[in-house]
């Protein structure tokens, strides 16, 4: 029997169907109040929701959140893929792949030049052009291993609400590649739910906010949801504040950027550290992305790229990138104009990890994931700003 298959924009009248699939696929059960909370997000959170219908019944679905991310200090529009789910009777029929390709087309049309997602299986999404772009480091520190407390000239205070910490977060997040530019709605609806507890703010002697913690203490364990600092004075003050809890806890747990150097501050650096791959990224529209990308300054230069992108045909092919001395790029398509031995050849997932700074030219070359003349690849390496990738959020 033939079936009628179509991709639709998922509207509120199919909310119950959508939640039924989500609860089954992700193995959770929501209370009526939680379902109302999710419905509020469904209505108000900027996002596109796509579904595959088979014979007018929901078979698979995906959400693309309309977000902004920092790359080399500049905000980029980003499509955050989430909630990808399929009923088991429709799995392994290519429905998710069709949703992903459709989502990429729609992201491109909206000007979302890059996309992030939290994979259920890295290998699956790698086939569709996403590449791992950030790891997350988690510390487990025993109470007797904490950094020594120090004196500081500023002020620590517990505060209610996020108004006084939002600007601190943005200044901190913009130092990394792949952190979100958070909206007021994101703080109120996402951060408040995923990161409960107290907020401790550090202000310097002039009254300027320089750092904050979001943390909670349960069962003698202090969990730090966010540890944000703009200077070493703030970092030391925040650790001193944490140390004031020593009589009521056994351990402290926090996540940090992968290049964090907390161990240099500890009397005994032999603490537990776990590093795991976290999120994946994909360039959606390579021409628009490269035009917006702030390359490192230097002399004028030109690069020829041969990009392979199986699932986004608009990206594939020969691209010429001209970078001026200020780091601004112009991009053109000139098929057949340049010789293959003068080009850098790379697949989209690897180009994404390269441009976000997660992997270097040398690392990709050692894995045979980038090809071209060594001197040309070295020149490209020098034009990619060095920044740590970090995402202190989840979606």
N, C-alpha and C positions, 0 to 999 in steps of 0.2 A: 504494500500500500504506500503510495506516495505521501509525503508530508510537506506542509507549507512552512517554510522557514523564513524569518525576517528579523532584522535588527531594528529595534525601536528605541526612542528616548523614554526612559522609565519614568512615568508620572505618578503622582500621589495616589491615583486610584488603584495602582498595583502595589502599594506599600505593604499590605499584609502578605501578599505573595512573595515579595522581596525578602521580608523579614523571616518568613518561614524557611526559605532557602538558606539565608545567612545563618540562622540558628542551627540548621542541620549541618551545613558545610563546616562551620567553625566550632561546632559542638559546645554551644552555650545555650542557656535558657534565660531570657530576659523577663523581668517582672513587668506588670502593666505600667508602672511608673517609668521604668527604664525604656519601654517601648515608646511612651509618649515623649521622652527626652530625645530618643533617636529620631522620632518623627519631626521634632522641632528642627534638628539638624538637617533632615531631609528637605524641609521647606526653606530654611534660611541660609544654609551653608552654601557658598558659591561652588557649584559642582555640576558636572554632566554625569548622568546615570544612564548606562546603556544595557540593553537586555536582548537576548536572542529568544524569540518566540518560536515554538514549533506547534503547529496546529492551535495557535492562539494561547498556548500555555507557556509560562516562564520556564526556560530550560537552562539559561546561564545569564550571568550579570557581571557588571564591573562598574566601578565609580571612578571618575577622574576629577579630583579636587582641583580647583583653580587657586594656585598658590604662587608665591614668589620665593626665590632662593638667591642667596648671595654667591656669586662667582667672581673671584678676584676683586672683591669689594663692590661689585656692581649688582643690582637686583635684576634677575632674569625671571620672566614668566615661566612657571613650571606646572605641568600636569602631574598630579600625584595619584597614581593608580592604586586603588584599594578595593577591598570587598569582592575580589574575583572569586566566583563560585559557580559550580555546575551541579545539577542533580546527577546522581550516579548512573542513571539509565542513559544519560546523554554525554557521558565522559568519553574521551578518546575518539571523538568525532570531529575534532578541529574547531569546536565552537568558541573556545577561549581564544584561539589564534585569530579567528575572524573578529572577535570583539577587540582584540589588541590592535589589529590593523585598522579597524574602523576608528578606534580611539585615537590612533596616531594621525589619521587623516583629519579628524576633528580638532585635535590639538594644534596641528599646523595651521588650520584655518583660523583659529583663535589667537594665534601668535604666541603659543606656548612652545618655546624653542627647545625645551629640555623636559624630560620626564623622570620621576623617581618612583620606586616601589619597594616594598618589603617582600622578598620572594618566599613562597612556600618551598620552592626548589630552584636553586641558582641555575642549574643546568637547563631547566625548562625555559626560563626567561632569557638566558643567554642566546638561545636559538632565535629569539625575536629581536636581538640587537641591544639588549640591556647588558651592562657590565657592572660588576661590583665597584662601587665608588667610595665606600667608607667602611671602616671597622669601628668597633667600639671597645674601649678598654674599661674593665671593671676591677676596682680595688676592693679587697676585703682586709681591713686593718683592725688588728686587735687593740683594745683600749690602751694597753701599755706600749703600743708602737706608734702612737700619734705624734705629730710634730710637736716640738716643745712650744709652750705658750710664750708669747712675747707681749711687750707693752706696745701700745699704738696711740697716736695723737688724736685719732678720729673717734667716732661714736658708733657703737652697735646698738640696734634697736629692732624689736619685733614689730612688724607692721601688718596691717590688714589690707587686702586688695593688692592689685598689681600696678597701680598707677605710678608708683615711685621706682619701680624696677624695670619697666618696659624700655626706657631709653638706655639703661645700662645693658640690658640684653641685646638690643640692636647694635650697639657699639661693639659688644663682644662677638656677636654672631657674624658681623661683617668682616671679621678677621679670618674667617674660615671659608672654604668652598663647600657649598651644599647645606648650610644651615638655613632655616626658614626665616623670612621676614614675616613676623607674626602680626596679625591683625588683632584689633580689640576683641572681635568675636572669637578668634582662636584662643586668646587668653581666657576668656570667660567660659567657653564651652569645652575646650580641649584640655588646656593646662589644669584648670580647676578640678577636672575629673580624673585625669591620669596622674596628677602630681599633688596629692593632698598633703596637708600638714601645715607647718608654720613657715612664715617668711621672715628671715633675718636680714636686715639691710645694714651695710657699712657705709658711713659717710665720712669724708676726710675732715680735717680741722676747719676747712672753709665751708663745710656743709654740703659738699658735692657728693652725690652717690657714686661709689666706686666699686661696689660689689654686693652680692646677695646670695643667700641660700634659700632653697625650698627643701624642707626636710621634715621627717617624722621619726618618732621613737616608739617602738613597740617591742615587747619581750626582750628588753635590754639590747636591742639592735637599732642603731641610728642609721636610717637610710636617707641619703642625700639625693634628692631628685634633680636639683640643679645647683651647681657650684660655679658661680660666674664672678669674674674679677677683671678689672681693667688695669690694675697695677700690682706690683709685688706687695706694697703696703696693705692693700685690700686682701690679697691672698693670705698673708700672715695673720691679719686680724680675724678673718673667717675661720682659719684653723685654730686660733686661740679661743674663739667662741665655741667651736666644736669641743675643744678640750675641756671647757667648763662643764660638759656633760659627763665627764669620765666616771663619776661615782654612780651613775645610773645606767651604764651600758657595758657590754662585753666587746662589741665590735662596731665598726663603721663600714658601710658599704656605699660606694659611689661610682658613677661612670664618668669617663673623661675622654678628651681627644686622645688618639692613639700615640701622639708624641708628647703627652704630658710627662713632666719630670718630677712628680711628687717625691719619688724615692730619693732624690738629691737633698730633700729637706728633712729626711728621717734619720734619727740616730742609728736605726737598724733598717737598711733598705730591703731586707729579705721579707717582703710581704707578698701576699697572694695577688697575682695579677692575671686576669683572663682577657684575651683579645680574640674577638670573633668577628667575622664578616657580618655586616649589618644590612645596608640598603644597596640597591642597584640604581644606575642612572643610564639614560639614553638620550642622545641628541635627537630631537624630533625633526628639526629643519636645519640642515647643516649650513646652508648659505646664510640664513638669518642669524644663526648662532654665531658664526665666525665674524659676521659684520659687527655684532654687538660685543664680542669678546675683547677685553682689554689686554692686548699683548704687552709684553715688557717693552720698554722704550729702548731705542738703539738706532742704528742706521736703517735705511730702507732695505727691504728684502722681499723676495718673491718665492713662493713655494707652490709646487704642483702636487696635488693630492689625487690619488686614484682610490675612491671610496667604494667599498662593497657594502650594500645594504639590501638584503633579500626582501625585506618586508616593508620598505618605504622607498619605492622606486625613484621618487623625486630627489633623494640624496645620492643615489649611485652615480658613478661616472667620474669624469675628469673635472677637477676644480682648480682654479688658479687663485691663490691668496696673495694679495699685495699688502705688505705691512709698511706703514710709513714710520718716520723716526719717533713719532709720539705714541706708537703702539696701536693706532687705528687701522682697521683692515678694510679693504675692498675685495669683493669676491666676484669672479666671473667664470663662466663655462666656456671652455675653449677645446672641445673634443678634437683630438688628433693634432693639436698645435705643438705639443711637446713630446719629446721622446720618452719612452717608458723607462729608460735607464736614468732619467733625470727626475723621476717622480717618486714620491713616498706612497707606498701602497699599504692600505690598512682597512680593516673591517670596522663597521660602525660601533660595535660594543667596545672595541679597543680604542678607537678614536675618542669615545666618550670618557673612558677612564684616564686617557692621556690629558685631555683638555681640562678635566676637573682636578688634575694633579695627584690622582690616586696612584698611578703608575707612571714611571718616567720612560723616555725613549729607550734608555739603556735596558731597563727591565723588560719592556715589550720586545726589544730586539733579541734579548737572550732567550725569549720564549718563541721566537720566530713569528711574532704577531705584528710586526711592522717591518717593512722592507724598503730599501732604497739606498742611495749613496750615503756613506757614513758621514761625510762632511755636511751634507744637506740635513740629515737627521740631527746632527749636533747643533746646527744653526737653529733648527726649529726648537730644540730643547731650550736654548738660551732665550727664546721669546715667550716661553710659557711661564707665567709667574709661579713662584714656589709658594704654595699655601697648603696647609693641612686640611683634609676633608673631615667634616664633623657634622653630625645631625643629632641634636639632643631632643628630638621629637620622634613620634611614631604616628603612622596613619595607615 
